[in-house]
Amino acid sequence: MNKKFIPLIIIIFFFAISGISLFCPILNVLSVSSRKLESHRFYSIDGYTKGFVISYTHSVNKGRVHDYYKHTQDKKLELYKTSFVSYGAGIPEPDETPGAVFSVTDDHYVITGINRVVPRLVMAVGLIAEHSITFDEAFEVGPKEFFLTDFFEPQTSIIFEYKRISLITYILHRL
């Protein structure tokens, strides 16, 4: 083989490998998508690696509720904690979930140890509920809180699930 072709072969090989990595499903992400319009979706790597919190205004007591999720080993969603500002109608009783621990902080009621696992979470985006999602490790409200009505019309049925996607798909639909 002529030595002049070796750099060309290396370049072709590099671009072939790069192309494969762009289009092969290699990234684990949280996928949030419309049930009816597949084109309406976004992905988050942080939602997979750090977990996420869905926050909303409770329909009965009007307090803000924060539901904490993480992924399981088999890529399902696990609700492991919830916190809320006022206790009353529609809020789970401590004995409704075996193994759960109910506690009170200075500004919240908290239930930990819920460990409720689902393959995917389906919900409707609420206008009054002001559903939001947070990926920040501290899960604090602020610049990293994204309101779902900024991405989906109110009453849109959306799906939260963990997926493996390609780099190019992530680049085109990342949050």
N, C-alpha and C positions, 0 to 999 in steps of 0.2 A: 504494500500500500504506500502511496506517495505521502510523504510527511506534510505536504501542503494541505491535505484534506483533513488531517487530525484536528486542527482548531475548528474547522467547519463542522465536523462530526460532533465535537464537544458542544458547540453552540446549539446545534440541532437537538442534541440529547437534553441540554438544559431547558430549551423551550418546550420540548415534549413533556418533560417532568413537570415544569411549571404549569402547563396547560392542564395536565391531569389533576394536579392539586387544586386548580381553580374550580374544576367541575365535579370532583368526587366529594361525596358527603363525608367530611372529616371533622366538622365542628359540632359540638353539643351545645344546643341553645334552648332557651325558652321561646316557644312560638306562641304569639297571640294573633288569632286570625278570625275573620268573619266566617260564620257557618255557611253563608250563601255566596259571598263574593271572595273567592280565593285570592284575588289580587289585593284585597284589603287585609294587610297583615304587617307585623313587624317581628323582629327577632332580637333577643338579647343574650349575649354570652354571660353577662353578670347575673341575669335571672337564673341561669343554670349553675354557675360557680358559687354565687353568694346567696342565692335564694331571692325571694321577693315578698313584698307585702301588698296586699290589696286592701285599700282603705275606702270606706264609704260612710255616708250618714245613715244611721239606722232609721227605718221608716216609722217606727213607733215612738221611740224615746228621743229621736233627733240628735243623739250623741254620735260622735265619730267612733267607728269600729276599725280595728286594724287586724287583719288575718295574715299570719306568717306562714309561708310555704317554703319547702326545700325539696330537692329531688331525692328519690330513693335509689338504691343500687340498680334497680331494674327500670329506671327512668320514669317513674310515676311521680305524681305530686303528693306531698305529705303536708297536711295542715297540722302544724305542731304547736301553735300558740295563737291566742287571740287576746286583744286588749280593747277596753272600751272605757268611756268616761262616765257613763251613768248606767246603773243597774236597774233593770225592770223588765217589763213585758218584752218577750222576744229574745231575751238574752239567755243562753244556756244555764241551766242549774248545775252546780258542781257535781252532783251525783248522776247526771245524765251520761257522762263519759267515764267509764271505769279507768282508774289510774291517773286521771287528770287531777291537777293541783290548782286550787283556786287561791289567789292571793290579792292583797290590796296594797297599792303603792300610794304615794302622796297625791298623784293625779290620775291614776287608772286602776281599774279592776283587771286582773290578768288571769287567764286560764292557760296553764302549760301542760304538756304531756298528753295532748289530745290525740296525736298520732293517727289521724284519719287519712287514709291513703286512697287516692282515686287515679285512674289512668289518665283522665283529663278533666278539666273543670269547664263547664259550660255555664255562661251567665249572660244576662241582658244588660247592656250599658244603660245606666240610669241617669237621667238628667237631674232629678232632685237628690238622688243618692250621691252625686258627684264622685263616682268611682275613680280611683286613681291607683297607680302602680308605682312602687319605689324599689330601686335596686341597690341603693346605698347600704353599706354594711351596718351603719348606725340606724337605718330605716327611719330617718328623721324627715319630717315634712320640710320641704324647701326646694331648692333648684333641681334636685334629682327626682322630684315627684312629678309624674306625668299623668294628666287627666285623660281618661279614656275617650271623652267626648272630643278631644283634639284629634283623634285618629278614626273614630267610628261615630256614626249617627246615633242619637239616643234610641233605645229599644233594639239596637242591633244585637243579635245573638252572637257571642264570641266564644272562642275555644282557647283555653290555656293548656298547652301540652309541651312536653320535652321532645325534641326532634334532633336528628343528625342531618346537617345540611352542608352544601358546598360553600366554599369561600366566596364565590361570585354571587350566590344567592344571598349570603349574609351581607355583603357589601351593598347590594341593591335594596335591601329591606331592613337594615339595622336601625335600632332606636338610638 
